[in-house]
C-alpha cells in the first residue's frame, strides 16, 4: 500500500442511516403526517397543514429528507396573472420544521376526474376538447396551441 493511501473502516451501526436527498420521499405529505385514508394518496397537493402526528415518521415507514408535493395550476394562479404561492411557502415551512426539503411539481391539468385548466384560461384562450382514452373517452379542455393568435 502506498504511504499516502488511507484505509477507513466504518463503525457498524444497527439503525437507519439517512442518505440526504436520495432514495425515498414522502408524497403529498411530510415526515410525521398521518397516512391517507385507506392508504389512497391524493393527486392534489396539501392545502391544509395539520400538526405532526408523531415526532419521527409513521410506524413502518422510513424517514426521508425529501417531501414531494404537486399542485394543479388553478391552485397557484386562481385568476389570470394573480398568483398564490401560500401553499408552496407553507410547505417550505413544514419541510424546514421536519428536516426535509421540498420537491414540487406544478401541473397544468389533470385527468377526467381531476382539476382541469383554470376557468379563466378557458374563457380567455383558445382551447379544444380532447377525449381521454383511459377515462372512457371523457372530454376535457386542453390548450389549442395551433390556434391563430395563441402566442
DSSP file (Angstrom, degrees, kcal/mol; ACC not computed):
  #  RESIDUE AA STRUCTURE BP1 BP2  ACC     N-H-->O    O-->H-N    N-H-->O    O-->H-N    TCO  KAPPA ALPHA  PHI   PSI    X-CA   Y-CA   Z-CA
    1    1 A X              0   0    0      0, 0.0     2,-0.0     0, 0.0     0, 0.0   0.000 360.0 360.0 360.0 136.8    0.0    0.0    0.0
    2    2 A X    >   -     0   0    0      1,-0.1     3,-1.7     2,-0.1     0, 0.0  -0.353 360.0-117.7 -67.7 151.0    1.3    3.5   -0.9
    3    3 A X  T 3  S+     0   0    0      1,-0.3    -1,-0.1     3,-0.0     0, 0.0   0.750 113.2  53.9 -63.8 -23.9    2.2    5.7    2.1
    4    4 A X  T 3  S+     0   0    0      2,-0.0     2,-0.4     0, 0.0    -1,-0.3   0.347  86.9 101.4 -93.8   8.1   -0.5    8.3    1.1
    5    5 A X    <   -     0   0    0     -3,-1.7     2,-0.5     2,-0.0     0, 0.0  -0.790  56.7-161.3 -92.2 131.8   -3.3    5.7    1.0
    6    6 A X        -     0   0    0     -2,-0.4     2,-0.5     2,-0.0    -2,-0.0  -0.944   7.3-147.9-115.7 132.7   -5.6    5.7    4.0
    7    7 A X        -     0   0    0     -2,-0.5     2,-0.5     2,-0.0    -2,-0.0  -0.866  14.9-167.1 -99.0 128.0   -7.8    2.7    4.9
    8    8 A X        -     0   0    0     -2,-0.5     2,-0.6     2,-0.0    -2,-0.0  -0.962   7.9-169.3-118.9 130.4  -11.1    3.6    6.5
    9    9 A X        -     0   0    0     -2,-0.5     3,-0.1     3,-0.0    -2,-0.0  -0.935  21.7-136.7-119.4 106.5  -13.3    1.1    8.2
   10   10 A X        -     0   0    0     -2,-0.6     2,-0.4     1,-0.1     3,-0.0  -0.248  23.2-109.2 -61.8 148.5  -16.7    2.5    9.1
   11   11 A X        -     0   0    0      1,-0.1    -1,-0.1     0, 0.0     0, 0.0  -0.664  38.8-114.0 -76.0 126.7  -18.1    1.6   12.5
   12   12 A X        -     0   0    0     -2,-0.4     2,-0.3    -3,-0.1    -1,-0.1  -0.313  36.6-170.2 -61.5 144.1  -21.0   -0.8   12.1
   13   13 A X        -     0   0    0      2,-0.1     4,-0.1    -3,-0.0    -1,-0.0  -0.888  23.8-154.6-129.6 162.5  -24.4    0.6   13.1
   14   14 A X        +     0   0    0     -2,-0.3     2,-0.2     2,-0.1    -2,-0.0   0.097  69.1  79.2-124.9  22.4  -27.9   -1.0   13.6
   15   15 A X  S    S-     0   0    0      1,-0.1    -2,-0.1     0, 0.0     2,-0.1  -0.760  93.8 -68.3-123.1 172.8  -30.1    2.0   13.0
   16   16 A X        -     0   0    0     -2,-0.2     2,-0.7     1,-0.1    -2,-0.1  -0.357  41.9-151.0 -62.9 133.1  -31.4    3.8    9.9
   17   17 A X        -     0   0    0     -2,-0.1     2,-0.1    -4,-0.1    -1,-0.1  -0.926  16.0-137.2-108.5 109.7  -28.6    5.7    8.0
   18   18 A X        -     0   0    0     -2,-0.7     2,-0.5     1,-0.1    46,-0.1  -0.378  10.6-160.0 -68.2 141.3  -30.1    8.7    6.3
   19   19 A X    >   -     0   0    0      3,-0.3     3,-2.0    -2,-0.1    46,-0.2  -0.837  28.5-128.4-120.6  89.3  -28.9    9.4    2.7
   20   20 A X  T 3  S-     0   0    0     -2,-0.5     3,-0.1     1,-0.3    44,-0.0  -0.070  80.6  -6.7 -51.6 128.0  -29.8   13.0    2.2
   21   21 A X  T 3  S+     0   0    0      1,-0.2     2,-0.3     3,-0.1    -1,-0.3   0.677 113.2 101.4  64.7  22.6  -31.8   13.8   -0.9
   22   22 A X  S <  S+     0   0    0     -3,-2.0     2,-0.4     2,-0.1    -3,-0.3  -0.959  71.4   3.5-130.9 151.2  -31.5   10.2   -2.2
   23   23 A X  S    S+     0   0    0     -2,-0.3    41,-0.1    -3,-0.1    -3,-0.0  -0.625 104.5  20.6  87.3-131.5  -33.9    7.4   -2.3
   24   24 A X        -     0   0    0     -2,-0.4    42,-0.4    39,-0.2    41,-0.3  -0.190  56.6-170.4 -77.9 164.2  -37.5    7.7   -1.0
   25   25 A X        -     0   0    0     39,-0.1     2,-0.2    40,-0.1    42,-0.2  -0.975  30.2-104.9-145.6 158.6  -39.6   10.7   -0.4
   26   26 A X  E     -a   67   0A   0     40,-2.1    42,-3.0    -2,-0.3     2,-0.5  -0.601  35.7-137.1 -78.1 151.0  -43.0   11.5    1.2
   27   27 A X  E    S-a   68   0A   0     -2,-0.2    42,-0.2    40,-0.2    15,-0.2  -0.949  75.3 -23.4-119.2 115.3  -45.7   12.0   -1.4
   28   28 A X  S    S+     0   0    0     40,-3.3     2,-0.3    -2,-0.5    41,-0.1   0.685 130.1  75.1  59.5  19.7  -48.2   14.9   -0.8
   29   29 A X  S    S-     0   0    0     39,-0.3     2,-0.3    17,-0.1    -1,-0.2  -0.838  72.0-130.2-145.4 177.4  -47.2   14.6    2.9
   30   30 A X    >   -     0   0    0     -2,-0.3     3,-2.3     4,-0.1    -3,-0.1  -0.915  45.7 -72.6-132.5 160.0  -44.4   15.4    5.3
   31   31 A X  T 3  S+     0   0    0     -2,-0.3    26,-0.2     1,-0.3     3,-0.1  -0.281 121.8  24.0 -50.1 133.5  -42.5   13.4    7.9
   32   32 A X  T 3  S+     0   0    0      1,-0.3    21,-3.2    20,-0.1    22,-1.1   0.340  91.0 128.8  90.9  -6.9  -44.8   12.8   10.9
   33   33 A X    <   -     0   0    0     -3,-2.3    -1,-0.3    19,-0.2    25,-0.3  -0.468  64.4-105.2 -77.4 153.2  -48.1   13.2    8.9
   34   34 A X        -     0   0    0     -2,-0.1    -4,-0.1     1,-0.1    -1,-0.1  -0.344  42.8 -96.8 -69.4 160.2  -50.8   10.6    9.2
   35   35 A X        -     0   0    0      1,-0.1    -1,-0.1    -6,-0.1     3,-0.1  -0.315  46.1 -91.1 -71.1 161.5  -51.3    8.2    6.3
   36   36 A X    >   -     0   0    0      1,-0.1     3,-2.3    -3,-0.1    -1,-0.1  -0.401  55.7 -85.9 -67.3 150.1  -54.0    8.9    3.8
   37   37 A X  G >  S+     0   0    0      1,-0.3     3,-1.9     3,-0.2    -1,-0.1  -0.367 116.2   1.9 -56.8 135.9  -57.4    7.4    4.5
   38   38 A X  G 3  S-     0   0    0      1,-0.3    -1,-0.3    -3,-0.1     3,-0.1   0.700 122.0 -81.8  56.4  21.6  -57.4    3.8    3.1
   39   39 A X  G <  S+     0   0    0     -3,-2.3     2,-0.7     1,-0.2    -1,-0.3   0.802  93.4 139.3  55.2  31.6  -53.8    4.4    2.1
   40   40 A X    <   -     0   0    0     -3,-1.9    -1,-0.2    -5,-0.0    -3,-0.2  -0.889  44.3-146.0-107.5 102.5  -55.0    6.2   -1.1
   41   41 A X        -     0   0    0     -2,-0.7     2,-0.3    -5,-0.1   -13,-0.1  -0.268  15.3-117.3 -66.9 154.1  -52.9    9.2   -1.7
   42   42 A X        -     0   0    0    -15,-0.2    -1,-0.1     2,-0.2     4,-0.1  -0.655   4.8-143.0 -88.2 146.0  -54.4   12.3   -3.3
   43   43 A X  S    S+     0   0    0     -2,-0.3     2,-0.4     2,-0.1    -1,-0.1   0.648  85.4  76.8 -79.1 -15.3  -53.3   13.6   -6.6
   44   44 A X  S    S-     0   0    0      1,-0.1    27,-0.2    27,-0.1    -2,-0.2  -0.816  89.1-114.7-100.4 135.1  -53.6   17.1   -5.4
   45   45 A X        -     0   0    0     25,-1.9    27,-0.1    -2,-0.4    -1,-0.1  -0.037  48.0 -70.3 -61.6 167.0  -51.0   18.6   -3.1
   46   46 A X        +     0   0    0      1,-0.1    -1,-0.2    -4,-0.1    45,-0.1  -0.300  41.9 176.2 -63.5 139.8  -51.7   19.5    0.5
   47   47 A X  S    S+     0   0    0      1,-0.2     2,-0.3    -3,-0.1    -1,-0.1   0.449  71.9  47.3-118.2 -10.7  -53.9   22.6    1.1
   48   48 A X        -     0   0    0      2,-0.0     2,-0.3    39,-0.0    -1,-0.2  -0.937  67.0-154.6-127.2 155.3  -54.0   22.2    4.9
   49   49 A X        -     0   0    0     -2,-0.3     3,-0.1    -3,-0.1    -3,-0.0  -0.662  16.4-175.0-133.7  76.5  -51.1   21.7    7.2
   50   50 A X        -     0   0    0     -2,-0.3     3,-0.1     1,-0.1    -2,-0.0  -0.244  39.7 -84.7 -69.0 161.5  -52.1   20.0   10.5
   51   51 A X        -     0   0    0      1,-0.1    -1,-0.1     2,-0.1   -19,-0.0  -0.247  58.1 -86.4 -62.5 155.5  -49.6   19.4   13.2
   52   52 A X        -     0   0    0      1,-0.1   -19,-0.2   -19,-0.1    -1,-0.1  -0.295  27.4-147.8 -63.8 147.9  -47.5   16.3   13.0
   53   53 A X  S    S+     0   0    0    -21,-3.2     2,-0.3     1,-0.2   -20,-0.2   0.817  80.6  21.9 -84.9 -35.5  -48.9   13.1   14.5
   54   54 A X  S    S-     0   0    0    -22,-1.1    -1,-0.2     2,-0.2     4,-0.1  -0.941  74.3-122.4-134.9 154.4  -45.6   11.6   15.5
   55   55 A X  S    S+     0   0    0     -2,-0.3    -1,-0.1     2,-0.1     3,-0.1   0.886 102.9  14.5 -64.4 -39.7  -42.2   13.0   16.3
   56   56 A X  S    S-     0   0    0      1,-0.3     2,-0.3   -24,-0.1    -2,-0.2   0.543 116.5 -47.2-100.1-112.6  -40.5   10.9   13.7
   57   57 A X        -     0   0    0    -26,-0.2    -1,-0.3     4,-0.1     3,-0.1  -0.804  65.3 -80.1-123.1 166.6  -42.3    9.0   11.0
   58   58 A X    >   -     0   0    0     -2,-0.3     3,-1.9   -25,-0.3   -25,-0.1  -0.389  65.8 -83.8 -64.4 142.3  -45.4    6.8   11.0
   59   59 A X  T 3  S+     0   0    0      1,-0.3    -1,-0.1    -2,-0.1     3,-0.1  -0.174 115.8  22.8 -49.6 134.7  -44.7    3.2   12.1
   60   60 A X  T 3  S+     0   0    0      1,-0.3     2,-0.3    -3,-0.1    -1,-0.3   0.398 102.9 100.9  89.5  -2.5  -43.4    1.1    9.3
   61   61 A X    <   -     0   0    0     -3,-1.9    -1,-0.3    -4,-0.0     2,-0.2  -0.871  69.0-121.4-117.0 150.3  -42.1    3.9    7.1
   62   62 A X        -     0   0    0     -2,-0.3    -4,-0.1    -3,-0.1     2,-0.1  -0.584  29.5-110.7 -84.4 147.3  -38.6    5.2    6.7
   63   63 A X        -     0   0    0     -2,-0.2     2,-0.3    -6,-0.1   -39,-0.2  -0.455  39.0-165.1 -68.3 153.0  -37.7    8.8    7.4
   64   64 A X        -     0   0    0     -2,-0.1   -33,-0.2   -46,-0.1   -39,-0.1  -0.986  28.7-145.4-142.1 152.0  -36.9   10.8    4.3
   65   65 A X  S    S+     0   0    0     -2,-0.3    36,-2.6   -41,-0.3     2,-0.4   0.437  82.9  68.0 -95.0  -0.1  -35.2   14.1    3.7
   66   66 A X  E     - b   0 101A   0    -42,-0.4   -40,-2.1    34,-0.3     2,-0.5  -0.975  57.9-164.7-126.6 132.9  -37.4   15.0    0.7
   67   67 A X  E     -ab  26 102A   0     34,-2.8    36,-3.0    -2,-0.4     2,-0.6  -0.969  12.8-156.5-109.7 128.0  -41.1   15.8    0.5
   68   68 A X  E     +ab  27 103A   0    -42,-3.0   -40,-3.3    -2,-0.5     2,-0.3  -0.924  20.9 166.4-108.9 117.3  -42.7   15.6   -3.0
   69   69 A X  E     - b   0 104A   0     34,-2.3    36,-1.5    -2,-0.6     2,-0.4  -0.948  12.7-170.2-129.0 148.9  -45.8   17.7   -3.5
   70   70 A X  E     - b   0 105A   0     -2,-0.3   -25,-1.9    34,-0.2     2,-0.3  -1.000   0.4-169.7-141.9 144.6  -47.6   18.7   -6.6
   71   71 A X  E     - b   0 106A   0     34,-2.0    36,-2.9    -2,-0.4     2,-0.2  -0.939  25.6-112.1-131.1 152.0  -50.5   21.1   -7.3
   72   72 A X  E >>  - b   0 107A   0     -2,-0.3     3,-1.8    34,-0.2     4,-0.8  -0.529  34.9-109.8 -81.5 153.5  -52.7   21.9  -10.2
   73   73 A X  H >> S+     0   0    0     34,-2.8     4,-2.1     1,-0.3     3,-0.9   0.834 113.1  64.8 -49.7 -43.4  -52.3   25.2  -12.0
   74   74 A X  H 34 S+     0   0    0     42,-0.4    -1,-0.3     1,-0.3    34,-0.1   0.776  98.8  54.6 -58.5 -27.5  -55.7   26.5  -10.7
   75   75 A X  H <4 S+     0   0    0     -3,-1.8     3,-0.4     1,-0.2    -1,-0.3   0.840 114.3  38.5 -73.8 -32.9  -54.4   26.5   -7.1
   76   76 A X  H << S+     0   0    0     -3,-0.9     8,-2.5    -4,-0.8    -2,-0.2   0.687 129.0  29.0 -95.4 -20.0  -51.4   28.6   -7.8
   77   77 A X     <  +     0   0    0     -4,-2.1    -1,-0.2     6,-0.2     6,-0.2  -0.594  64.9 164.9-136.2  75.0  -53.0   31.1  -10.3
   78   78 A X  S    S+     0   0    0     -3,-0.4     2,-0.3     4,-0.3    42,-0.3   0.768  74.1  29.8 -65.8 -25.0  -56.6   31.3   -9.4
   79   79 A X  B >  S-C   82   0B   0      3,-1.1     3,-2.6    -3,-0.1     2,-0.1  -0.963 107.6 -82.0-131.2 151.1  -57.0   34.4  -11.5
   80   80 A X  T 3  S-     0   0    0     -2,-0.3     3,-0.1     1,-0.3    -2,-0.1  -0.299 116.0  -3.5 -54.3 117.0  -55.2   35.4  -14.7
   81   81 A X  T 3  S+     0   0    0      1,-0.2     2,-0.6    -2,-0.1    -1,-0.3   0.450 107.1 110.7  79.6   0.6  -51.9   37.0  -13.5
   82   82 A X  B <   -C   79   0B   0     -3,-2.6    -3,-1.1     2,-0.0    -4,-0.3  -0.921  52.0-164.8-112.3 110.3  -52.7   36.7   -9.8
   83   83 A X        -     0   0    0     -2,-0.6     2,-0.5    -6,-0.2    -6,-0.2  -0.669  15.9-162.1-100.6 147.5  -50.6   34.1   -8.1
   84   84 A X        +     0   0    0     -8,-2.5     3,-0.4    -2,-0.3     4,-0.2  -0.905  16.2 167.3-127.6 101.5  -51.0   32.5   -4.8
   85   85 A X     >  +     0   0    0     -2,-0.5     4,-2.8     1,-0.2     5,-0.2   0.230  45.9 109.6 -96.8  13.3  -47.7   30.9   -3.5
   86   86 A X  H  > S+     0   0    0      1,-0.2     4,-2.7     2,-0.2     5,-0.2   0.847  75.0  54.5 -61.7 -34.6  -49.0   30.3    0.0
   87   87 A X  H  > S+     0   0    0     -3,-0.4     4,-2.1     2,-0.2    -1,-0.2   0.913 112.4  43.3 -64.9 -41.4  -49.2   26.6   -0.4
   88   88 A X  H  > S+     0   0    0      2,-0.2     4,-2.4    -3,-0.2    -2,-0.2   0.925 114.5  50.3 -68.9 -44.3  -45.6   26.4   -1.5
   89   89 A X  H  X S+     0   0    0     -4,-2.8     4,-1.9     1,-0.2    -2,-0.2   0.921 112.9  45.8 -60.8 -44.5  -44.5   28.8    1.2
   90   90 A X  H  X S+     0   0    0     -4,-2.7     4,-2.5     1,-0.2    -1,-0.2   0.897 111.0  53.4 -65.9 -39.8  -46.3   26.8    3.9
   91   91 A X  H  X S+     0   0    0     -4,-2.1     4,-2.6    -5,-0.2    -1,-0.2   0.892 107.2  51.5 -61.6 -39.6  -44.9   23.6    2.5
   92   92 A X  H  X S+     0   0    0     -4,-2.4     4,-2.2     2,-0.2    -1,-0.2   0.897 109.6  50.2 -64.0 -39.8  -41.4   25.0    2.8
   93   93 A X  H  X S+     0   0    0     -4,-1.9     4,-2.2     2,-0.2    -2,-0.2   0.936 111.9  47.1 -62.1 -46.7  -42.0   26.0    6.4
   94   94 A X  H  X S+     0   0    0     -4,-2.5     4,-1.7     1,-0.2    -2,-0.2   0.911 110.9  52.5 -63.3 -42.7  -43.3   22.5    7.3
   95   95 A X  H  <>S+     0   0    0     -4,-2.6     5,-3.1     1,-0.2     4,-0.4   0.918 108.7  50.1 -58.8 -43.9  -40.3   20.9    5.5
   96   96 A X  H ><5S+     0   0    0     -4,-2.2     3,-0.9     1,-0.2    -1,-0.2   0.915 110.5  49.7 -61.6 -42.8  -37.9   23.0    7.5
   97   97 A X  H 3<5S+     0   0    0     -4,-2.2    -1,-0.2     1,-0.2    -2,-0.2   0.814 117.0  41.6 -63.3 -31.0  -39.6   22.0   10.8
   98   98 A X  T 3<5S-     0   0    0     -4,-1.7    -1,-0.2    -5,-0.2    -2,-0.2   0.222 115.5-105.7-109.2  13.9  -39.4   18.3    9.8
   99   99 A X  T < 5S+     0   0    0     -3,-0.9     2,-0.3    -4,-0.4    -3,-0.2   0.830  79.1 119.9  71.6  33.0  -35.9   18.1    8.4
  100  100 A X      < -     0   0    0     -5,-3.1     2,-0.3    -6,-0.2   -34,-0.3  -0.850  54.0-138.7-124.7 161.6  -37.0   17.8    4.7
  101  101 A X  E     -b   66   0A   0    -36,-2.6   -34,-2.8    -2,-0.3     2,-0.5  -0.799  30.6-113.8-109.7 162.5  -36.5   19.8    1.5
  102  102 A X  E     -b   67   0A   0     -2,-0.3     2,-0.5   -36,-0.2   -34,-0.2  -0.854  24.1-174.4-106.5 127.3  -39.3   20.3   -0.9
  103  103 A X  E     -b   68   0A   0    -36,-3.0   -34,-2.3    -2,-0.5     2,-0.3  -0.981  23.2-175.1-109.8 127.3  -39.5   18.8   -4.4
  104  104 A X  E     -b   69   0A   0     -2,-0.5     2,-0.4   -36,-0.2   -34,-0.2  -0.891  21.7-161.7-131.2 158.5  -42.5   20.2   -6.3
  105  105 A X  E     -b   70   0A   0    -36,-1.5   -34,-2.0    -2,-0.3     2,-0.5  -1.000   9.1-153.2-135.3 133.6  -44.4   19.8   -9.5
  106  106 A X  E     -b   71   0A   0     -2,-0.4     2,-0.5   -36,-0.2   -34,-0.2  -0.944  17.3-157.5-107.2 123.1  -46.9   22.3  -11.0
  107  107 A X  E     -b   72   0A   0    -36,-2.9   -34,-2.8    -2,-0.5     3,-0.1  -0.864  15.4-153.2-108.9 131.4  -49.4   20.5  -13.2
  108  108 A X  S    S-     0   0    0     -2,-0.5     2,-0.3     1,-0.2   -34,-0.2   0.919  76.9 -19.5 -66.0 -44.4  -51.3   22.3  -16.0
  109  109 A X        -     0   0    0      8,-0.1    -1,-0.2   -36,-0.1     7,-0.2  -0.983  61.3-136.9-159.8 163.7  -54.3   20.0  -15.8
  110  110 A X        -     0   0    0      5,-2.5     7,-0.1    -2,-0.3    -2,-0.0  -0.351  37.2 -70.6-112.6-166.5  -55.3   16.5  -14.7
  111  111 A X    >   -     0   0    0     -2,-0.1     3,-1.7     5,-0.1    -1,-0.3   0.021  68.0 -71.7 -75.9-170.5  -57.3   13.6  -16.0
  112  112 A X  T 3  S+     0   0    0      1,-0.3     4,-0.1    26,-0.1    27,-0.1   0.774 134.0  40.4 -59.8 -30.4  -61.0   13.4  -16.4
  113  113 A X  T 3  S+     0   0    0      2,-0.1    -1,-0.3     3,-0.0     2,-0.2   0.274 108.0  75.5-103.1  11.2  -61.7   13.3  -12.6
  114  114 A X  S <  S-     0   0    0     -3,-1.7    -4,-0.1     1,-0.1   -70,-0.0  -0.668  97.6 -66.1-115.6 170.9  -59.1   15.8  -11.6
  115  115 A X        -     0   0    0     -2,-0.2    -5,-2.5    -6,-0.1    -1,-0.1  -0.256  53.3-157.8 -57.1 143.0  -58.8   19.6  -11.8
  116  116 A X        -     0   0    0      1,-0.3   -42,-0.4    -7,-0.2     3,-0.1  -0.227  41.4 -42.0-104.9-164.8  -58.7   20.9  -15.3
  117  117 A X  S    S-     0   0    0     24,-0.4    -1,-0.3     1,-0.1    -8,-0.1  -0.278  78.7 -88.1 -56.4 148.3  -57.4   24.2  -16.8
  118  118 A X    >>  -     0   0    0    -10,-0.2     4,-1.9     1,-0.1     3,-0.7  -0.310  33.9-121.3 -58.6 145.3  -58.3   27.2  -14.7
  119  119 A X  H 3> S+     0   0    0      1,-0.3     4,-2.1     2,-0.2     5,-0.2   0.883 112.8  57.1 -55.8 -40.5  -61.7   28.7  -15.7
  120  120 A X  H 3> S+     0   0    0    -42,-0.3     4,-1.4     1,-0.2    -1,-0.3   0.850 105.9  50.9 -62.8 -32.2  -60.1   32.0  -16.5
  121  121 A X  H <> S+     0   0    0     -3,-0.7     4,-2.2     2,-0.2    -1,-0.2   0.930 108.4  50.3 -69.4 -45.1  -57.8   30.3  -19.0
  122  122 A X  H  < S+     0   0    0     -4,-1.9    -2,-0.2     1,-0.2    -1,-0.2   0.868 113.0  47.6 -61.4 -36.6  -60.7   28.5  -20.8
  123  123 A X  H  < S+     0   0    0     -4,-2.1    -1,-0.2    -5,-0.2    -2,-0.2   0.812 122.0  33.3 -72.8 -30.6  -62.6   31.8  -21.1
  124  124 A X  H  < S+     0   0    0     -4,-1.4     2,-0.3    -5,-0.2    -2,-0.2   0.581 113.7  50.0-107.1 -11.8  -59.6   33.8  -22.4
  125  125 A X  S  < S-     0   0    0     -4,-2.2     2,-0.1    -5,-0.1    25,-0.1  -0.929  89.9 -90.0-132.7 152.6  -57.5   31.5  -24.5
  126  126 A X        +     0   0    0     -2,-0.3    18,-2.4    18,-0.1     2,-0.3  -0.382  51.5 170.2 -63.2 130.3  -58.2   29.0  -27.4
  127  127 A X  E     -D  143   0C   0     16,-0.3     2,-0.3    -5,-0.2    16,-0.2  -0.910  16.6-159.3-133.4 161.8  -58.9   25.6  -26.1
  128  128 A X  E     -D  142   0C   0     14,-2.6    14,-2.6    -2,-0.3     2,-0.3  -0.958  26.7-103.6-138.7 160.4  -60.2   22.4  -27.7
  129  129 A X  E     -D  141   0C   0     -2,-0.3     2,-0.4    12,-0.2    12,-0.2  -0.609  33.6-169.4 -83.7 142.8  -61.9   19.3  -26.4
  130  130 A X  E     -D  140   0C   0     10,-2.4    10,-2.2    -2,-0.3     2,-0.5  -1.000  19.8-131.0-134.1 134.1  -59.8   16.1  -26.0
  131  131 A X  E     -D  139   0C   0     -2,-0.4     2,-0.9     8,-0.2     8,-0.2  -0.735  18.8-138.5 -85.1 123.6  -61.1   12.6  -25.3
  132  132 A X  E > > -D  138   0C   0      6,-3.0     3,-1.8    -2,-0.5     5,-1.5  -0.733  11.5-159.2 -84.5 106.9  -59.2   11.0  -22.5
  133  133 A X  G > 5S+     0   0    0     -2,-0.9     3,-0.5     1,-0.3    -1,-0.2   0.830  88.6  50.1 -58.9 -35.6  -58.7    7.4  -23.7
  134  134 A X  G 3 5S+     0   0    0      1,-0.2    -1,-0.3     2,-0.1    -2,-0.0   0.410 107.1  56.9 -86.9   3.2  -58.0    5.9  -20.2
  135  135 A X  G X 5S-     0   0    0     -3,-1.8     3,-1.8     3,-0.1    -1,-0.2  -0.351 128.6 -83.4-126.6  52.4  -61.2    7.6  -18.8
  136  136 A X  T < 5S-     0   0    0     -3,-0.5    -3,-0.2     1,-0.3    -2,-0.1   0.826  83.1 -66.3  52.3  35.6  -63.9    6.2  -21.0
  137  137 A X  T 3 <S+     0   0    0     -5,-1.5    -1,-0.3     1,-0.2    -4,-0.2   0.784  80.0 178.2  56.8  31.6  -63.1    8.9  -23.5
  138  138 A X  E <   -D  132   0C   0     -3,-1.8    -6,-3.0    -6,-0.7     2,-0.4  -0.347  28.9-116.9 -59.3 144.3  -64.3   11.7  -21.2
  139  139 A X  E     +D  131   0C   0     -8,-0.2     2,-0.3   -10,-0.1    -8,-0.2  -0.706  36.7 173.9 -90.6 135.5  -63.8   15.1  -22.7
  140  140 A X  E     -D  130   0C   0    -10,-2.2   -10,-2.4    -2,-0.4     2,-0.4  -0.947  33.5-109.0-131.8 157.5  -61.5   17.7  -21.2
  141  141 A X  E     +D  129   0C   0     -2,-0.3   -24,-0.4   -12,-0.2     2,-0.3  -0.709  37.5 177.1 -84.4 135.1  -60.4   21.1  -22.3
  142  142 A X  E     -D  128   0C   0    -14,-2.6   -14,-2.6    -2,-0.4   -26,-0.0  -0.956  39.6 -89.0-131.3 153.5  -56.8   21.4  -23.4
  143  143 A X  E     -D  127   0C   0     -2,-0.3     2,-1.1   -16,-0.2   -16,-0.3  -0.351  32.8-135.5 -60.1 140.6  -54.9   24.4  -24.8
  144  144 A X    >   +     0   0    0    -18,-2.4     3,-1.5     1,-0.2   -18,-0.1  -0.784  26.1 178.5 -98.5  90.4  -55.2   24.7  -28.6
  145  145 A X  T 3  S+     0   0    0     -2,-1.1    -1,-0.2     1,-0.3     6,-0.1   0.673  76.2  59.1 -69.2 -17.1  -51.6   25.5  -29.4
  146  146 A X  T 3  S+     0   0    0     -3,-0.1    -1,-0.3     4,-0.1     3,-0.1   0.509  79.1 116.3 -89.7  -4.6  -52.4   25.6  -33.2
  147  147 A X  S X  S-     0   0    0     -3,-1.5     3,-1.6     1,-0.1     4,-0.3  -0.366  77.2-104.2 -67.2 141.7  -55.0   28.3  -32.8
  148  148 A X  T 3  S+     0   0    0      1,-0.3    -1,-0.1     2,-0.1   -22,-0.1  -0.461 105.2  15.0 -63.9 132.4  -54.2   31.6  -34.6
  149  149 A X  T 3  S+     0   0    0     -2,-0.2    -1,-0.3    -3,-0.1    -2,-0.1   0.588  83.0 129.0  80.1  11.1  -53.1   34.2  -32.0
  150  150 A X    <         0   0    0     -3,-1.6    -2,-0.1     1,-0.2    -4,-0.1   0.926 360.0 360.0 -63.8 -42.1  -52.5   31.8  -29.2
  151  151 A X              0   0    0     -4,-0.3    -1,-0.2    -6,-0.1    -3,-0.1   0.452 360.0 360.0 -96.1 360.0  -49.0   33.2  -28.5
